[in-house]
Amino acid sequence: MWDERDAFGRWVQFLCSLPLLVIGFGCVYVAVTSLHSPNSIYSRKNPLFVSTGGAAICLCLAGRCLWYALSGKNNINRDDF
């Protein structure tokens, strides 16, 4: 499975990146819409304003998965060939 081409692993990484992108952009949407709503529970005054952190984490993980899926380089789960 983790050979030089690693087609299966690259497809798995690609499929894992899709839900991360959806969740990340959903968090961005919540963050942007909560800035325009003064009575939102996600307002700046509320400590539950975590959507920007969630967006950053999900989008970074999705970017890492997509990078490996498209280029085949820098997978942390195997040795470089």
N, C-alpha and C positions, 0 to 999 in steps of 0.2 A: 504494500500500500504506500509506503513512504520511499519510493524509488526516485530516480532522477526526474522523470516526467510528472509523476504524482497527480494524475488526472482526477482520481477519486477525491483526494484531499483538497484539491483546488475547487472542485464542484461543491464540496461540503462547506468550505470557507465562503464561497459565493452565496450559497443558500442561507448561511447563518448571517451574512451581512444584510440581507433584505429586511428581516424584522427589526434589526438594529437601526437601520435607516428610517423605517417607519416610526419607531418609538422616539428616535432622536428628533426627527422633524415634528413629531407630535408635541414633544416637550418645548421645542422652539415656538410652535404655535401657541401653546398655553402661556409661555413667557411673554410673547408679544401681545396677546389679547389681554393678559392681566395687567399690563402697563397702562392700557387705555380704560380699564374699569376700576374706578376708585373703591368700590365696595367688594372687590374680589377677595377670596380667602388667600390668594397668592399675591397680595399686594406687597410692596417693598417693606412695609412696616411689620409684616407677619413673618415670623421665623420659619414658616413652612414654605417659603419661596425657594424651592429646590429645583424648579424646572430647568433653570439654566445649567446647573451642575449635571443634572441627568442628561440634558441635551449634549453637553460636552463629552461626557463619558461614552454615551451611545454612539455619537458620531465619530469619536476617535477609534473605538473598537470596530465600527463598520468600515472606516477607512483602512484600518490595518488588515481586516479580512479581505476587503476588495483589492488591496495592494498585492497580497499574496495570491489571490485568485486570478488576477490579471497578469502578474509578472512572474510568479513562481519563485520569488526571492524573499528572503528574510522570514521564513517560517520559524517560529520559536520551538516548534514541536519536533524538529528533526535536525540532523547535521547537514551542513552545506555540502553539496556534491561538486 
